[in-house]
Amino acid sequence: MSISTSARSSRDSSIAYLEKTNRIMIGVLIACQVYALALAPWHGTWGLALLIGGGTLAATIAAWKSELLGAHFPSLVATAFMVMSALHIHQSHGTIEMHFSIFVLLALLIAYRNWRPIAVATVVIAVHHFLFFYLQVNGFPVWVTEHAHWHMIFIHAGYVLAEAAALFYLARLAAADAAEGQALAAACEKLTRNDDRMDLGLQLDHDSEASQSFNRFLLQLRTLVSDVQHQLGSLQQMGKSLTGNAADVEQGAERQAAVNQQMFDAMQEMSEATATVAQYAQYAANGANTANELAADSGSVVQRISSSISALQSDIDITSKAVGDTASQANDIDKVVDIIKDIAEQTNLLALNAAIEAARAGDHGRGFAVVADQVRSLSRRSSESTKEIQQLVKRLQQTSDSARLAMTRSQEAVGECLASANEGAGTLQQLTHEISQMASQNDMIAASAQQQSVSGDQVVNNLQSVNEIASQNLGKARELTGISDSLHQLSDSLQQQLSRFDSGQKG
């Protein structure tokens, strides 16, 4: 881009800034006019507020819209500011507070970054104070101050000149900064104007520190771009080599992941089978323990049965002895009954003899005959009772004989039961011992199977971790392949981007 083009860009930027500042100043003038209307009721200055204030505002806006004054428009704005300040001072009859607007409006003019509007405003307000104060002290209806003393005018003038001097200096600094900023902006616009090519050989002619720093920055950037262009070839070669190695790593990781998955599947199946064996072994151990408990309970039951049979045998022996004693006693009773029967027969015979002798005695033996008759009757009943007792004793002997035979058979049966119970108890004791050993062996088998299952689960977990690591390695390998591809693309893109910079050196 040529110097004239850069100057044109800087001028366009200055015009845009000036137009923005003009709009702000027009807004300030509108505010001053509104304030003049607000002051009008104080001393009845409606005519001056509308004529002077409105006329100044209208003339300024007309000049701004028509662009007749061009670069001199800020001086017109400075004049309008001072006219508005003079109007406000007159409307307030010269109160000291209204003079503050002069300093405020003067300070606003620094926005133009030009000392001329400040100078114009200073001259205008100075002429106003000296001229209108002269008219005020000579009786004209104008107001500058509340106190008609010339020394007040000179004091105001001194403050205005001091502020104007400071504003002159600040305006020059602002103008220099603006020019420098515009130059930097034009340089940046030149650097970024062409999307396909960037000329790093640009140099600013300003002697400011910022311009020199910008030139040093461009020099360093040219050096950096040149170095990067030289090293980018090595980076591209490394990227290609990295892509090839990443592809090899990815293939190896895929094979490793496949083998690990096969090992994991096989070990998982073995672990499941071991767990099933452990489960069934535990079932068998539980069943054997249950059978052992039942056998122990059965042995206890058989032992109790054996004890009960032994007790029953003892009771039967006692009962058999008692039945034998009863039969012997029945025989004894039968002998006694025979004796009683003989006595009854003899008594009956004696009673009969007595009755015969009583009959022979006649009346003297009648009482004795009655006794003999009762004795014979008693003897007959005793004989009959004795017969009944003999029948009962005979039946008792028969029953005792039957009971003795039954007891004998019961003793034989109980003996056989006791022998069978003792034999069953021995068999159950041996069975209990065998079942106990089988339960112990089943517990050992279940514990071993459980331990094997736990070990199998640990191996499966370890293989799962290995499989996950292999999957992660595969993912990292694929990510590395993607990164290497991206690096290769990035180096190509970087090479393409760096080709846009014209560093003025041959690679």
Secondary structure, 3 states (H helix, E strand, C coil): CCHHHHHHHHHHHHHHHHHHHHHHHHHHHHHHHHHHHHHHHHHCCHHHHHHHHHHHHHHHHHHHHHCCCHHHHHHHHHHHHHHHHHHHHHHCCCCHHHHHHHHHHHHHHHHHCCHHHHHHHHHHHHHHHHHHHHHHHCCCCCCCCCCCCHHHHHHHHHHHHHHHHHHHHHHHHHHHHHHHHHHHHHHHHHHHHCCCCEECCCCCCCCCHHHHHHHHHHHHHHHHHHHHHHHHHHHHHHHHHHHHHHHHHHHHHHHHHHHHHHHHHHHHHHHHHHHHHHHHHHHHHHHHHHHHHHHHHHHHHHHHHHHHHHHHHHHHHHHHHHHHHHHHHHHHHHHHHHHHHHHHHHHHHHHHHHHHHHHHHHHHHHHHHHHHHHHHHHHHHHHHHHHHHHHHHHHHHHHHHHHHHHHHHHHHHHHHHHHHHHHHHHHHHHHHHHHHHHHHHHHHHHHHHHHHHHHHHHHHHHHHHHHHHHHHHHHHHHHHHHHHHHHHHHHHHHHHHHCCEECCCCC
